[in-house]
Amino acid sequence: MIALILGTSEGREILSLLNKFTDNILISTATAYGGEILKNYKYKKLNTKPLNKEELSNMLKENQVNILIDASHPYALEVTKNARKVSKDLNIEYVRYERPSSAEEFKENKKVVFLEDYKDLNEALKNIKGNILNTSGSRNMDKILDLKLENRIIHRVLPSVKVLEDCFNLGVKVEDLMAIKGPISKELNKAFIKDYDAKALILKDSGPQGGTKEKILACLECDIYALVIKRKKINYEREFNNIETLVEYISPMIN
C-alpha cells in the first residue's frame, strides 16, 4: 500500500495521477476539510487528524505500507521529520515532493529580505516605521506577537472559525485581522498594502500555489520591503519537484 501525506494542492494532483494505476492508497491529512475535498478521488483509507510519530508509525504498520509519499507543506517541519524517521525505522521507501521556490529569483533585490527565522524580524524591522502586513499564516502568529514589535501588525489569515478563534485567544484585535482565502492576485495584494499603508510584508516562500511571487511583486511595485521567512534546508533521501516525475518513479513499484 502507498501512503500519501497531503498538505498542499499538489498532493491532490499526485493522488489523481496515482489513481491511474491504483486505489490501494492510504491518505493522511491534518484536517477534516482536507478529507472533504477528496470525495472525487479513489483510496482505501483516510485519516483526517494530526498524528504524532508513534501514531503515524502504528498507522503505517497496520496498513502494511511500503511507500510513503510526503507532500506536506514546505514549512510543516515536524510532519516531515516524523515521516522520515518512521519510514527509516520501518524500512519504508520515503519520497518527498518539495514545492519549487518562488522567492529565490528575487534574492538579488534589496527590497526582498530573506530571514532565517521569525526572531530575525526584530533586526529587519528596526528601521521600518509604520504598519506591517503579516501573510505568513496564523500558526506562526504567536512567534511574531512574542517579539512585541512597536509596529502595528495586520494579520491576513484563513476565514475559518477555528483560525479566528485562535487569533482572538492570542489577543489579536478585530481591526488587526483580515480574513481571506488565498492565493490572491498581485493587484489585490497591492490594494491591501495601500489600504493599510503597509511599509513591509511578511511572507513565507510557499511556492507558486502559495501566491509568493504575487506578494513579492506587489511589494516591489508599491516600493515596500518583502520579508521572506526562508525554508529550512533539508537533504532528502529522494526528492522531486515535479509531480509527473515523482509518479513515474513510483509507478513501477505499484503491485
C-alpha positions as CSV (number, residue, x, y, z in Angstrom):
1,M,0.0,0.0,0.0
2,I,1.1,3.6,-0.7
3,A,0.7,6.2,2.0
4,L,0.3,9.8,0.9
5,I,0.6,12.7,3.3
6,L,-1.4,15.6,1.9
7,G,-0.8,19.2,2.9
8,T,-0.7,21.0,-0.5
9,S,-2.9,21.3,-3.6
10,E,-0.2,19.3,-5.4
11,G,-0.9,16.4,-3.2
12,R,-4.3,16.0,-4.9
13,E,-2.6,16.1,-8.3
14,I,-0.3,13.3,-7.2
15,L,-3.3,11.3,-6.0
16,S,-5.1,11.9,-9.3
17,L,-2.1,10.5,-11.2
18,L,-1.7,7.6,-8.8
19,N,-5.3,6.7,-9.4
20,K,-4.5,5.8,-13.0
21,F,-2.5,2.8,-11.5
22,T,-4.1,2.0,-8.2
23,D,-6.6,2.9,-5.4
24,N,-4.6,1.0,-2.8
25,I,-3.7,4.2,-1.1
26,L,-3.8,5.5,2.5
27,I,-4.4,9.2,2.7
28,S,-3.4,11.3,5.7
29,T,-4.4,14.9,6.2
30,A,-4.3,17.1,9.3
31,T,-7.9,18.4,9.0
32,A,-11.5,17.2,8.2
33,Y,-11.6,19.8,5.4
34,G,-8.5,18.1,3.9
35,G,-10.6,14.9,3.7
36,E,-13.8,16.5,2.4
37,I,-12.1,17.8,-0.8
38,L,-11.0,14.3,-1.7
39,K,-14.5,12.9,-2.5
40,N,-13.8,12.5,-6.2
41,Y,-10.6,10.5,-5.7
42,K,-10.0,6.8,-5.1
43,Y,-8.3,5.5,-2.0
44,K,-8.8,2.7,0.6
45,K,-8.1,4.6,3.9
46,L,-8.4,8.1,5.1
47,N,-7.0,9.8,8.2
48,T,-8.1,13.4,8.9
49,K,-6.3,14.1,12.2
50,P,-2.8,15.3,13.0
51,L,-0.6,12.3,14.0
52,N,2.5,12.2,16.3
53,K,5.4,9.9,15.4
54,E,4.0,6.9,17.3
55,E,0.5,7.3,15.8
56,L,2.0,7.6,12.3
57,S,4.1,4.5,12.8
58,N,1.2,2.4,14.0
59,M,-1.0,3.5,11.1
60,L,1.7,2.6,8.5
61,K,2.3,-0.8,10.2
62,E,-1.4,-1.6,10.5
63,N,-1.9,-0.9,6.8
64,Q,1.3,-2.6,5.6
65,V,2.5,0.5,3.8
66,N,5.7,0.0,1.7
67,I,5.9,3.5,0.1
68,L,5.3,6.8,1.8
69,I,4.9,10.0,-0.3
70,D,5.3,13.2,1.8
71,A,3.5,16.0,0.1
72,S,3.2,18.1,3.2
73,H,3.7,21.9,3.2
74,P,7.3,23.1,2.9
75,Y,7.0,24.6,6.4
76,A,5.4,21.6,8.1
77,L,8.8,20.6,9.5
78,E,7.5,18.4,12.3
79,V,5.3,16.3,9.9
80,T,8.3,15.7,7.6
81,K,10.7,15.0,10.4
82,N,8.3,12.3,11.8
83,A,7.6,10.9,8.3
84,R,11.3,10.4,7.6
85,K,12.1,8.9,10.9
86,V,9.2,6.4,10.8
87,S,10.0,5.4,7.2
88,K,13.6,4.7,8.2
89,D,12.5,2.7,11.3
90,L,10.0,0.6,9.3
91,N,12.2,0.3,6.2
92,I,9.6,2.1,4.1
93,E,10.5,3.9,0.9
94,Y,10.3,7.6,1.7
95,V,9.6,10.0,-1.2
96,R,9.4,13.8,-0.8
97,Y,7.5,16.2,-3.0
98,E,9.0,19.6,-2.5
99,R,7.2,22.5,-3.9
100,P,9.5,24.7,-6.0
101,S,10.6,28.1,-4.6
102,S,9.1,31.3,-5.9
103,A,11.3,33.7,-3.9
104,E,14.8,32.6,-5.0
105,E,14.6,34.6,-8.2
106,F,14.3,37.8,-6.2
107,K,17.3,37.2,-3.9
108,E,19.4,40.0,-5.5
109,N,16.7,42.6,-5.0
110,K,17.5,44.8,-1.9
111,K,13.8,45.2,-1.2
112,V,13.4,41.4,-0.7
113,V,15.0,40.4,2.6
114,F,15.5,36.8,3.5
115,L,15.3,35.8,7.2
116,E,16.3,32.5,8.8
117,D,13.6,32.7,11.4
118,Y,10.8,34.9,12.9
119,K,13.1,36.2,15.6
120,D,15.1,37.9,12.9
121,L,12.2,40.2,12.3
122,N,13.4,42.4,15.2
123,E,16.5,43.4,13.3
124,A,14.8,43.6,9.9
125,L,12.1,46.0,11.2
126,K,14.5,48.1,13.3
127,N,14.4,50.9,10.8
128,I,11.0,50.4,9.3
129,K,8.3,52.5,10.9
130,G,4.6,52.0,10.3
131,N,2.2,49.2,9.6
132,I,3.3,45.7,8.7
133,L,1.2,43.1,6.8
134,N,1.7,39.5,8.1
135,T,0.8,36.9,5.4
136,S,2.8,34.0,6.9
137,G,-0.2,32.3,8.5
138,S,-1.9,32.0,11.8
139,R,0.2,29.1,13.0
140,N,3.2,31.3,13.4
141,M,1.4,34.4,14.7
142,D,2.5,33.8,18.3
143,K,6.1,34.0,17.2
144,I,5.5,37.5,15.8
145,L,3.4,38.6,18.8
146,D,6.1,37.3,21.2
147,L,8.6,39.8,19.6
148,K,6.4,42.7,21.0
149,L,7.2,44.8,17.9
150,E,6.5,48.5,18.0
151,N,4.8,48.3,14.6
152,R,1.1,47.7,14.1
153,I,0.8,44.2,12.6
154,I,-2.2,43.4,10.4
155,H,-2.5,39.6,10.1
156,R,-4.0,38.0,7.0
157,V,-5.5,34.6,7.8
158,L,-7.8,32.0,6.5
159,P,-11.5,32.8,7.1
160,S,-12.3,29.8,9.3
161,V,-13.9,29.8,12.7
162,K,-11.0,27.9,14.3
163,V,-8.3,30.2,12.9
164,L,-10.2,33.3,14.0
165,E,-10.8,31.8,17.5
166,D,-7.0,31.1,17.7
167,C,-6.3,34.7,16.8
168,F,-8.7,36.1,19.4
169,N,-7.2,33.8,22.0
170,L,-3.8,35.2,21.3
171,G,-5.2,38.7,21.9
172,V,-5.3,39.9,18.3
173,K,-7.8,42.7,17.8
174,V,-10.5,42.6,15.2
175,E,-9.1,45.7,13.5
176,D,-5.8,43.9,13.1
177,L,-7.3,40.9,11.3
178,M,-8.0,40.3,7.6
179,A,-9.7,37.0,6.7
180,I,-9.5,35.9,3.1
181,K,-8.7,32.6,1.4
182,G,-5.6,32.8,-0.8
183,P,-3.7,32.7,-3.1
184,I,-4.7,36.2,-4.2
185,S,-3.6,38.3,-7.2
186,K,-0.8,40.8,-7.3
187,E,-3.3,43.6,-7.8
188,L,-5.3,42.6,-4.7
189,N,-2.1,42.4,-2.7
190,K,-1.3,45.9,-3.8
191,A,-4.7,47.1,-2.8
192,F,-4.3,45.7,0.7
193,I,-0.8,47.2,1.0
194,K,-2.1,50.6,0.0
195,D,-5.3,50.4,2.1
196,Y,-3.4,49.6,5.3
197,D,-0.5,51.9,4.4
198,A,1.9,48.9,4.9
199,K,5.6,49.6,4.9
200,A,6.6,45.9,4.8
201,L,5.0,42.5,4.2
202,I,6.0,39.3,6.0
203,L,5.6,36.0,4.0
204,K,6.9,32.5,3.6
205,D,8.3,31.0,0.4
206,S,5.3,28.8,-0.2
207,G,5.9,28.5,-3.9
208,P,3.6,29.2,-6.9
209,Q,0.5,27.7,-5.3
210,G,1.0,29.9,-2.2
211,G,1.0,33.1,-4.1
212,T,4.5,34.0,-3.1
213,K,5.5,35.7,-6.4
214,E,2.3,37.8,-6.4
215,K,3.1,39.0,-2.9
216,I,6.7,39.9,-3.7
217,L,5.8,41.7,-7.0
218,A,3.1,43.7,-5.2
219,C,5.7,44.8,-2.6
220,L,8.2,45.8,-5.3
221,E,5.6,47.8,-7.2
222,C,4.5,49.5,-4.0
223,D,8.2,50.1,-3.1
224,I,8.0,48.4,0.3
225,Y,10.0,45.5,1.8
226,A,9.1,41.9,1.4
227,L,10.4,40.0,4.4
228,V,10.7,36.3,3.5
229,I,10.9,33.6,6.2
230,K,13.2,31.1,4.5
231,R,12.6,27.4,4.2
232,K,14.8,25.1,6.3
233,K,17.3,23.3,4.0
234,I,16.8,19.5,4.2
235,N,18.7,16.9,2.3
236,Y,16.1,14.4,1.4
237,E,16.8,10.8,0.6
238,R,14.7,11.1,-2.5
239,E,13.2,14.4,-3.5
240,F,11.1,15.5,-6.5
241,N,10.0,19.0,-7.6
242,N,7.9,17.7,-10.4
243,I,4.7,15.7,-9.9
244,E,4.8,13.7,-13.1
245,T,8.4,12.6,-12.5
246,L,7.6,11.5,-8.9
247,V,4.7,9.4,-10.1
248,E,6.9,7.9,-12.9
249,Y,9.3,6.8,-10.2
250,I,6.6,5.3,-8.0
251,S,4.6,3.5,-10.7
252,P,6.9,0.5,-11.3
253,M,6.7,-0.2,-7.5
254,I,2.9,-0.4,-7.6
255,N,1.8,-4.1,-7.3
